[in-house]
Amino acid sequence: MADLTESIKNLTTLFTKLPGVGKKTAERFAYHVLIAKKDDILALADAIREVKTNIRYCQKCFNLSVNDLCDVCRDESRNASQICVVEQPRDLAALEQTGVFHGMYHVLLGRLSPTDNIGPDDLTIKELEKRVATGDVQEIIMATNPNIEGDATAFYITRLLHEYPVKITRLARGVTSGSVLEFVNKDILRDALEGRQNYNN
């Protein structure tokens, strides 16, 4: 019985590491694993293992990909002179659903957050600067989330790229302050992209 209790406790602890999962929910998940069909749970475990084994970050933009370059970066019809900067791959997916933007992306894999000890070196900002330094980029679209951390990240990047001859714009403020791009209605995102404004340095 002690071994069973310890196993449930370990599984519960692992579930609490998932975003938005508290202790009670984690316990429900753990006990569900016990009573669910074995094939279903093993299929879930296999799917998790496959994702962690086969999916990686694109070597160019840091989007999720099964290849060295993601589908966007491999698409030669995209406008390579425009780069839309987003915080996470899921933000990229939300913008792609609008069907408006046909340029390239750069995924920061986070945002500046001093309270969480996340600084510039913890993001892919240096890699973005290298892409801009090639001289092939004409416009950077800042599409970080419209909140304190997202705005601070956009401001930092804008200041960093100030010395380069590149136009820097931001999404129009049709996207409500404090919202998260992945949950914003695609029509609002479309308007925000089409109505983007020059970023004030």
N, C-alpha and C positions, 0 to 999 in steps of 0.2 A: 504493500500500500504506500509505503514511503517513497518507493521508486516512482510510482504512478503520480503521486502528488508533486514530486520534484519535476517530473516531465511536463506536467500541466503548467507548473509555475514557470519553467523555462520558456515554454511556448507562449504563455501569456506575456512574459517580459518582451519577447521578440515582437509580438503584435503591437505592443504599446509604442514601439519605435516607428510605426507607420503614422503618417500625418493625420491628425484629427481623431486618433484612436486613443481613448482613455482606458483606464484599468478595467472598468466594468465591461466595456465593449470588447476589449482584448480577451477577457475571460469567456465571454460568449463565443468569440471566434474559436478559442482553444477547445471548448467543449463541443462546438459544432464539428471540429475536425475529428473528434472522437466518435461521434455518432453518424457522421456522413459515410457514404459508400466509399470503400477503400479506393476503388478505381478513380473516382472523382477527385479525391484528395491527392493521389499520386499523379494524376494528370495536371493538377494545379502546381504541384512541386516541380514536375517536368517543364511546365511552361515558364515558371520562374527561373529555373536553371537555364533554359534555352535563351531567354531574354538576356540574362546576365552574361552568358557565354558568347552569344552571337551579335548582340547589338553594341555598338561602340559610338564614339563621337567622331563626326566628320573631321578630317584632318585640316580642312580649310575653314569651315564656318562653325564647327562644334554642334551642329544639329545631330540628332540621332540617326544612325545609319548602320546597315549591315555590311557596307563596303567602306573602303578608305574615304571615298567622297559620297556625300548624300545625293539624293535624286535631284535636288535643286542645283547643287554645284556642278553636277554632271550634265545639266540641261544647257546646251549651247545656245538655245534661243533666248535665254534670260539676259537681261541688261546688266552686264558686269560693272557698269559705271555707277550703279546705285547699290548701296548697302543699307539694309534696314537692321538696326541694332535692337535686339530683344534680350530679355533676361533669361528665358528658359525655352527649350524646344517646344513646349506646349503653347507658348505665345506665338511662335513661328507658325504652328499648325493653325491657330485661330486666324492669323492674318492671311494665310494661304486660302482659307475657306471663303474669303471675300472675293477672290478672283480678280482683284484690282492690281495688286503689286506684281510686277514681272522682273524685278531686279534680284539681287542676291541678299543673303542674310548674314548676320554675325550674332551668335548666341553667347552671351556673357557667362552663362552658367551661374547666375546669381546677381546680386546687387550689393553695393557698398552698404555696410551696416556695422558701424563701430560697436554697437551694443552686443553684436554677435561675433565680434572680432573678425569681420570680413572686410579686408582692405583690397586695394587695387591688384596686389599680387595674387590674390585668391581667385580673381576673375580672369577672363581671356582678353583683357584690355591691351596688353602688349602685342598680342597676335593681331588685334584689330588695327593698332597703329602700324604694324608691319604691312598690312594690306593697303592701308592708305598711303604709306610711304612709296609704294610702287609708282604712284602717279596716275594710275589707271582709274581711280575712283573720283567721280565728280560730285557725288552727293551722298551724305550720310543722313539717314532718317532715324532720329532717336525715338524708339518705340518702347522705352522702359515704362513700367507701370506708373500711372499718375498718382503717386503718393510721395511721402517725404524721402524715403530711401531711393525710389526710382528717379525722382527729380534730382537728388544729390548725385546719383550715378551719372545721369545725363549731363549735368553741369560739369562734373569732373572730366568726362570724356571730351566735352566741347572745349574746355580750356586746354586739354592735352593736345587736341588736334588743331588748335588755333593757328599754329605756324604753317600748316599745310594748305595749299590752294584748293580747298574742298568746301562745297556748300553744305551747311549743317541745318537740317530742318527738324521739326518735331511734329508729332501727331496733333491735329486740331483738338481743342479741348472739348469736343463733343463727348469724349470719353470722360466720364465723371471722375473727379478727384477722389482718390482712395479706392478706385475699382481695380480689378485684376483683368488683364487682357483676355485670358483664356475663357472668362465668363461673360465677356461683353458681346452683345448682339452683333452679328456679322454685318448688319446694315449700318450700325453705328461705327463699327471699325472701318467699313468702306468709306464712309463720309470723312472719318478722321484721317485716313490715308490721302484721300483726294483733296482734302482741305488743309493739308499740312502747311505749317508756317515756318518762316526763318527763325532759327533759334537765336535768342538774344545773348550775346556773350557778356 
